[in-house]
Amino acid sequence: MKNAYDILVVGGGHAGVEAALAAARLGKRTALISIDPGAIARMSCNPSIGGLAKGHLVREIDVLGGEMAKATDASGIQFKLLNRSKGRAVWSPRAQADKFRYEDYMQRVIKNTPGLDVIAGDATELLLKANRITGIRLRDGALVPGRICILTNGTFLRGKIHIGDIQIPAGRYGELPSIGISDQLKALGFSVKRLKTGTPSRITKRSIDFDVLEIQAGDPDPLPFSYATKNFHPKNIPCWLAYTNTQTHDILRSALDRSPLYTGKIEGTGPRYCPSIEDKIVRFSDKAAHQLFLEPEWEGSSQWYVNGFSSSLPVDIQIRALRSVRGLERAEFIKIGYAIEYDYFPSHQIRRSLETKEIHGLYFAGQINGTSGYEEAAAQGLMAALNAVRSIEDKTPLVPERHEAYIGVLIDDLCSKETSEPYRMFTSLAEYRLLLRWDNAHLRLLEYVREAGLQSAEMIETFEKTRNETRVLEKKYSATRILPGNPLQIPLDQPSALSLLIRRQELDERHLPLLREHYFPEYGVDAVDQAFVLTRYEGYIDRQFKQVEKMRQLENRHIPTGLDFHRVPSLSNEGREKLIKFRPESIGQASRIRGISPADIQVLLIYLQK
Ligand SMILES: Cc1cc2nc3c(=O)[nH]c(=O)nc-3n(C[C@H](O)[C@H](O)[C@H](O)COP(=O)(O)OP(=O)(O)OC[C@H]3O[C@@H](n4cnc5c(N)ncnc54)[C@H](O)[C@@H]3O)c2cc1C
């Protein structure tokens, strides 16, 4: 079969979009196969991007040359930097998007990308020859030849919606599920499991009594997600806060015997961190109220999303329960909440490149790997495409380490941990949080940006300039003395080193514009800020780098592909079993797999030394 395409991307969700764009931009003939091209980049659940740790992922996607940050800046209707009162490590941007503008933006970019074809079709079968991808068969029988396939089917694989005792085969409400691929892969020996997630009702704006709700506005001085966005003046459309009450909880509790979650109709596990409302009242039964955020789905939207009220209870119960909330007594429902169950492939079956271990040229990215979230999906889509292109070009995979990026944490976790619930990124999953700040994605990933080849020369030059200026400024901050009566209006009796004032927190972020204006006018805003953070947290950052160094020796100890762990003597039974299952690529990765003990690691090290 003639290889018409280099790369086939199945699925036009958040993983598929980034994968297809990256592959085509890197010069590979790419086809994006999607059941409904009009639904490309659709936000299945709430119309928001970013948030804790997810905002970090979006920044990393942006510096590596992905599109999500730009699309968010172009379509956002409210922007907030979360956790601003806490330490830098956990600041994270979040935006409320106009979901139609977001889709339109992405679909336009895709349309205008040379070398990228969109094919409307339902991929039902992978075409294989000697364990290698040769193409895809569509439901209508058409064959699409290609040498690499990136599967990004999201929640569509044998998707099934639950509302009370009603079950509807679907990938999302009103969209057909994907049937064929997971059965084929199962037959080929892949392990396939079920997960579930859920979405709340959408109600009309006119039925909400805003007068009794709390307003939640965005930042008055919003910051963009993308380093490329200039002249940023987005809308600041508020969201609103409501609370459930004991009456709401009583209504929900009275119907638990009609909930598919509790009657056993749903086999898949849902996200613990994002539970349905019925799950919340069971697990946190002592709580008298839960927050509900009311969010517009687009600018001028008549349809509002009830964040926090995800449910699969029967329709009558969802309606009664929501109408018991103050401010929502007259709620008119446009869409009812539902849960969705779908197939996923436990991620021990992929390598760090996101290529499957069993089939050459087959990559998995997004929800199909057991993750949840647009940002997690987009990050994987981008990395899968980068590595697929590199495999065509005979280059080694490009994967940041855990201390370099949240993307590194995500991929390492996927390859070393077993997920029994949807995996979502949190700052707490990163052990080197202070190194992985939202504000320094461009500096910590600079070498990867160069190697990835997706970023413009001009942008790389800007990043390099910031890095060089930051280095100079760090030294200058130690050498500069601030005098009494200084223009920063810091009260001082005697001269003091600038670095000392920063560490003692007498000088904080609010002083930076004046600091730059009066002391370092020739340096960029970004560099002045970066040097400030590095000075403020110097001790902690140094300590984290020392930990990284200690771990590096283990990370660098490569485990040969195909090593027969049966032949390694003295491993514990569980350790051996896990090594065979995960086939880690380094000792560092092996050490993070649950069930592999420090003693197993020693045994392995000695074996490799021999
Ligand atoms: C009801 C619901 C609620 C959710 N709630 C949350 C939440 O609360 N929090 C959260 O973080 N995430 C939630 N998610 C998950 C979030 O939507 C996903 O994590 C994210 O969209 C995954 O991106 P993806 O690219 O992997 O897949 P999706 O965005 O699901 O996109 C999959 C794409 O693949 C296409 N496709 C599938 N199969 C085929 C095929 N065989 N042939 C061609 N095209 C195909 C589909 O048409 C679609 O375009 C929810 C999802 C749903 C459906």
The ligand as a Gaussian input file, in Angstrom:
#p B3LYP/6-31G(d) Opt

LIG

0 1
 C      -19.389000      14.431000      29.635000
 C      -17.962000      14.755000      29.843000
 C      -17.562000      15.330000      31.017000
 C      -16.239000      15.636000      31.252000
 N      -15.896000      16.217000      32.412000
 C      -14.620000      16.589000      32.638000
 C      -14.244000      17.250000      33.818000
 O      -15.052000      17.499000      34.678000
 N      -12.958000      17.580000      33.998000
 C      -12.027000      17.293000      33.054000
 O      -10.869000      17.614000      33.257000
 N      -12.356000      16.671000      31.941000
 C      -13.632000      16.318000      31.712000
 N      -13.976000      15.684000      30.576000
 C      -12.922000      15.210000      29.772000
 C      -12.404000      16.141000      28.738000
 O      -13.420000      16.474000      27.873000
 C      -11.356000      15.319000      28.085000
 O      -10.340000      15.027000      29.025000
 C      -10.679000      15.950000      26.910000
 O      -11.594000      16.478000      26.039000
 C       -9.870000      14.839000      26.280000
 O       -9.365000      15.254000      25.079000
 P       -9.092000      14.201000      23.950000
 O       -8.499000      14.948000      22.856000
 O       -8.368000      13.053000      24.522000
 O      -10.529000      13.650000      23.548000
 P      -11.966000      14.364000      23.193000
 O      -11.873000      15.785000      23.536000
 O      -12.926000      13.493000      23.827000
 O      -11.965000      14.250000      21.653000
 C      -12.043000      13.029000      20.971000
 C      -12.213000      13.307000      19.504000
 O      -12.024000      12.121000      18.780000
 C      -13.045000      11.967000      17.804000
 N      -13.159000      10.526000      17.592000
 C      -13.321000       9.573000      18.531000
 N      -13.298000       8.359000      17.983000
 C      -13.106000       8.529000      16.663000
 C      -12.985000       7.654000      15.561000
 N      -13.070000       6.342000      15.715000
 N      -12.804000       8.172000      14.326000
 C      -12.690000       9.499000      14.154000
 N      -12.796000      10.381000      15.164000
 C      -12.997000       9.911000      16.410000
 C      -14.243000      12.635000      18.415000
 O      -15.161000      13.011000      17.427000
 C      -13.579000      13.818000      19.104000
 O      -13.395000      14.869000      18.188000
 C      -15.302000      15.355000      30.298000
 C      -15.694000      14.757000      29.101000
 C      -17.017000      14.474000      28.882000
 C      -17.431000      13.837000      27.591000

